[in-house]
């Protein structure tokens, strides 16, 4: 969201989305396996992709074997994804998530029932396993990206007969309140590192831009808006009172000729926040705008909400 010497423009609702799980169901027979992948990148987005796997699996001795297969993939890598990742640790809470999945719950509902708060998660059901093939190869081939997700730290399983449910997750680990100053400095550092190089933001090309300086007024404005989003569970450039970013920056006391705002939610680290903004053309354009001279950034945490962490990054060019 940005404005230049003009009345507040209409807000764009294209903020960087929070990350969520990708539950997969695999139904196998002697002739192959049918897979349904549910990708959930935002609570408002639900899409289903159906694939047909022509693959035969080995007998499934135990859920623990599948954990070993997943950790083997993380260790050795697969499909262009590097290995050398730390093994997933078993979690009794995620075991309960897997059990709830076996009872028919969706992934988010299963997490809530189990009392497990994940920053991101993925689940898979392997069912009707035939007596030939290699489970490890199928995991490496069909779930390489998920198995080698470096954010994932924990795994849970539930087995019923020849059926196994797996849940992989990145535990909710928000940045600590005491680290706010250090995290603000880190976001500024990463932002200036990005501005130091020419960059393509969607269809727009940006030359390297001058570094930004921290601004206490913009940081207070960012902190106030991040707290409001975290308190009331929303993420939008339009505030609950109908205010635009330009109006909020004006109220803060910052005298601007150009201003912009980036938002994020469900992000645990400064690195992920900046990387996400750079992947979005509109947010990238804000971050690379050579007219901006000042930046303020803040985050707020509400563990009762699914996204959990809300970020606001404010930019300004003074009059």
N, C-alpha and C positions, 0 to 999 in steps of 0.2 A: 504494500500500500504506500503510495507516495503522492506528494502534492508540490507544485511549484508556483509561488506567488499568485495563488488563485483561491477562490472559496473552496472549502473541503470537497474533494471529489467523492463520488460514490465508492463505497468500500468493495474490495474484491475479497471473495470468500474462498481463497485458494491456499489457505495456510498449510504448511507442511503437516502431513497426516501423522497420527500416532501409529505405532506398529502393534499388530496383533497376530493371533495364531493362524495356522494353516492346517486344519484337520484333514486327514486323508483316510479313506477307507479302501482297503484292498480285499477283494473277494476272489479267492482262487479255486480252481478246479484242475483236473488233469489236463485240460486244454489251454489253460492260461489264467490270467488274473485281470479282473476289471477294477479300475481305480477311479475314485471320485476325489478330486482335489477341491476343497473349499478355501479360497483365498480371502482373507479378511484383513485389509490394510487400514480400515477406518470403520467405526461403528455404523456408518451410513452406506458402506459398500459391501455388497455380498455378491460374489460371482462363483459359479461352479464350472469347472472344466472336467470333462469326462475323457479319460484316456483308456485305451485297451493295451494291456501288456501281454505280449506273447512270451511268457517266461514260466518256467517250472521251478518250484521251490523244494528245498530239502525238508525232511521231517523236522518238526520243531520240537527239540528236546525240552526246552524250558525257556521262560521269558529271559532268564539270565543270559542264555546264549545270544539272544538278539541284542542285549546290552553290549555284550562283547563284540558283536559284529559292528554295531554303531561306533563303538570306541576304536575299533580297528580301522574303520573308514576315517575317523578323525585323526588317527595317528599317521596313516599312510597317504591320505588324500585320494581324490577321485575326480574324473571328468574335468580336469583343468583347475580344480580347487585344491589349494595347497594343504598338506597335512601338517603334522607337528602340533596339533591342537591338544590342549589338556583334555583328559578323559572326562566324560560326564559322571558326576557323582550321583549315586542313587538317593532318592528322596522319598520318605514315607508319605509326605503330603502329596507328591506327584503320583505315588502308587494309588492314593485315594482318588486323585483326578482320573487316572486310568480306569479305576473301578467304576466311577460314575459314568465315564464314557461307555463302558460295557453295559451299563444300565440304560443307555439310550440318550444320555444328556449331551448337549452340544458342548464344545470345548469351553466357552466362557462360563456357561452354567456349571459345568463340572468343576471349574476352578473355584467358583463361588461356593459351591456345596462343600468342597474340600477345604475351604479357607486358605487357598493358595493364591497369592497375588503375583502375577507374572508381568514383566514388561513386554515380553513376546513369548509365543509358545507355538508348538506344532504337535499334532497327534496323528497316529496312523493305527489302523486296525488290520491285522493280517489274519485271514480266516480261511478255513477249509484247505489247509496246506497239503499239497500232493506229495507223493513219496519220492520225488527226484528233484534234482537241481541244487541250487546253492543260495540260501537266504542272504548270505553276505554279499554275493554279487548283485542280487536284486536290490538290496539296500543301497549299495554303492551306485548302481545304475539309475534307479528311480528316485532315490531320496538323497542324492549326493549333496545338493545345495543345502538342504535342511540339516543333514547330519554334520556338515562341516561349517555350520553357522558358528562363528567364533563367539557370538554373544551368549549362546546356550551354555549353561553350566550344570544343569541337573536333568535327571531322567527318572521316570516312574513307569512301572509296568503292572499289568493285570492279566492273568492267564485263566482261561476257562476252556478246558479240553485242548483242542488244537487251535483255539483262537487266542490271540495275544493283542492287547492294546498297549501302545506306547505313547508317552507324553514327554516331550522335550521342552525345556523352558529356560528363559533368562529370568531369574528371580528379580522381583521389584526391589531395587536398591537405589533409592533416590539420593541425590547429592545432599550432604549434610548442611544444615543451616549455618554452622560455624565456618563452612568453607565458601560462603557466598562471595567474599571479597576476592579470594584466590580464583574462583571460577569465573567471575566477571573479568578479571585480568586475562584469564586463559582464553575466553571468547574473543576479547579484543585482540589478543596475540594471533589467534587463528584467523580472525577476520583480516587483519593487516597482512598476514602471510598470503592469504588469497588475493588481496588487492595488489600485492607486489608483482603479480604475473598477469599478462594478458589472458583473457578468458572469453569463451563463448557461452552466453546465457540464452539458451534457446536459439532464436534467430538473430539475436543481437550480439554484436562483438564489442568487447570492452578492452581498451588498452589498460596497462597497469595504472593504478590510481594511487594518489598520495595516502600515507597512513592516516588512520583516524586517531583522534585524541579522546580520552575518556571525558565525560561530562557529567557532573554530579546531578544537574537538573534532569537530564535525560534518564539517568539511572533511577532517580526517584520516580519519574513518570512510568518507567518500565516496571519497577517494583510494585507500584500501586495497581497497575493493570494486570500484572501476573497474579497478584493476590486475589483480585476480583474474579479472574477466570477460574482460579483454583478453588475459591470459596463457593462459587455458584455453578461450577462444572460446565463451562462453555469455552469455545475458542473461536473468536470472530473478531474481525477488525472493527465491527460496530459494537460499542459497549452496551451494557444493559440499559443505560440511560439514553441510548440512541447516538452517543457521541462518536465522532470519527477520530482517527489518530491525530489529525491536524488540530482538532478542537482540544483533545487531551494535552497535546504538547503546548498549545497556546495557554491553557489553564495552568500548566506547570510553571509558567514564567519564562520559558525559553522563547526568545525572539528569533523567528526563523524566516528564511526566504525559500527554503526547501526542506522537506522532512519526509521520512519514510519509516515503515514499521514491518518487522518480521515476527511471526509467531510460530510456536511449536508446542506440541504436547506429547506426553509419553516417551520423552527422550531423557536418558539418564546422565549423559556426559556432554561437556562442551564440544568435544570432537564430533559426536553424532549430531549435535544441533547444527553446527556450522556445515558439516557435510550434507545434511539434509537441505539446508537453505541453498547451498550451491547446486544441488540437483534440480531445484525448482527454478524455472526461468525467471519468474517475477521476483522471487526472493533473492536470487543471484544478482539480478539487475540492481536491486536496492543495495546489496552488499558491495557491488563494484562501482556504484555511481561516483564519478570523480568530483562531483559538486559537494558531496558530504564532507564535513570536517570533524564532526563530533559523533560519538556513540555512547549509549547507555544500555545496559542489559541486566536483566534480573530473572529469577525463577521463583516459583512458589510450589509447595508440595501439599497435596491432600491425599493421604493414603486411602481414604474411603472411596475415592473415585478410580475408575478403571484406568484412565490416562495417568493419574497420579502426580505428574509434574507438568507445570505450565511455564513456558518461556516467553519473554517479550524482549525484542531488540529494537531500540529506537535510534534513528539517525537524524542528524540535523546539519544544515548549513546556515550559519547565523547571518542576520542582516548586517 
